[in-house]
Amino acid sequence: MELHLEIAGIHMVFETADGLFSPARADRGTLSMLSVADLQPGHRVLDLGCGWGLVGVYAALVCGAENVVMTDVDPRAAALARENALRNGVPAARVYAGDALSAVPDPVFDRILTNPPYQADFSVAKRFILKSFNRLALGGRLYMVTKRRAWYENKLRSAFGGALVHEVDGYFVFEAERRTLKYAQI
């Protein structure tokens, strides 16, 4: 299925597929996250859990394709994200299929954006938070969007020392900046 989207004046076209997250439309949570994410030309960006590639393609168009990495545990999603990068004229954006950050060879990013799967035990989100902290440059930011606030805010505070919380369209967009070299155990 083909989707035409425009975000901040940037027009994009995506192919999506049944069985992937939000195949019929851009997810409102993802759009909420993009509405507050500070992306600038030259930022090194990771789209963590990229699905069909909306965040990564948008970041590539804003920050430069050579600065963007996308990853998803689902090889089908990663393949579609790769196709969507080509479709939108950003073939230099790199896409990896694998388990979160273990699939990504790049050592450091300025921005990591994620809309993690909502797990009852929070194990995926916890790993994303810890691993993201370790892969952000000093001053780098993690943007994470969820429907719940308390657990995520507490974990981000433990790892990053705090987080801004933006409430957008019924979602919580967390913005956590790496200010130290070490995180607390969470």
Rosetta blueprint (number, residue, H / E / L):
1 M L
2 E E
3 L E
4 H E
5 L E
6 E E
7 I E
8 A L
9 G L
10 I E
11 H E
12 M E
13 V E
14 F E
15 E E
16 T L
17 A L
18 D L
19 G L
20 L L
21 F L
22 S L
23 P L
24 A L
25 R L
26 A L
27 D L
28 R H
29 G H
30 T H
31 L H
32 S H
33 M H
34 L H
35 S H
36 V H
37 A L
38 D L
39 L L
40 Q L
41 P L
42 G L
43 H L
44 R L
45 V E
46 L E
47 D E
48 L E
49 G L
50 C L
51 G L
52 W L
53 G L
54 L H
55 V H
56 G H
57 V H
58 Y H
59 A H
60 A H
61 L H
62 V H
63 C H
64 G L
65 A H
66 E H
67 N H
68 V E
69 V E
70 M E
71 T E
72 D E
73 V L
74 D L
75 P H
76 R H
77 A H
78 A H
79 A H
80 L H
81 A H
82 R H
83 E H
84 N H
85 A H
86 L H
87 R H
88 N L
89 G L
90 V L
91 P L
92 A L
93 A L
94 R E
95 V E
96 Y E
97 A E
98 G L
99 D L
100 A H
101 L H
102 S H
103 A H
104 V L
105 P L
106 D L
107 P L
108 V L
109 F E
110 D E
111 R E
112 I E
113 L E
114 T E
115 N L
116 P L
117 P L
118 Y L
119 Q L
120 A L
121 D L
122 F L
123 S H
124 V H
125 A H
126 K H
127 R H
128 F H
129 I H
130 L H
131 K H
132 S H
133 F H
134 N H
135 R H
136 L E
137 A E
138 L E
139 G E
140 G E
141 R E
142 L E
143 Y E
144 M E
145 V E
146 T E
147 K L
148 R L
149 R L
150 A H
151 W H
152 Y H
153 E H
154 N H
155 K H
156 L H
157 R H
158 S H
159 A H
160 F H
161 G L
162 G L
163 A L
164 L E
165 V E
166 H E
167 E E
168 V E
169 D L
170 G L
171 Y E
172 F E
173 V E
174 F E
175 E E
176 A E
177 E E
178 R L
179 R L
180 T L
181 L L
182 K L
183 Y L
184 A L
185 Q L
186 I L
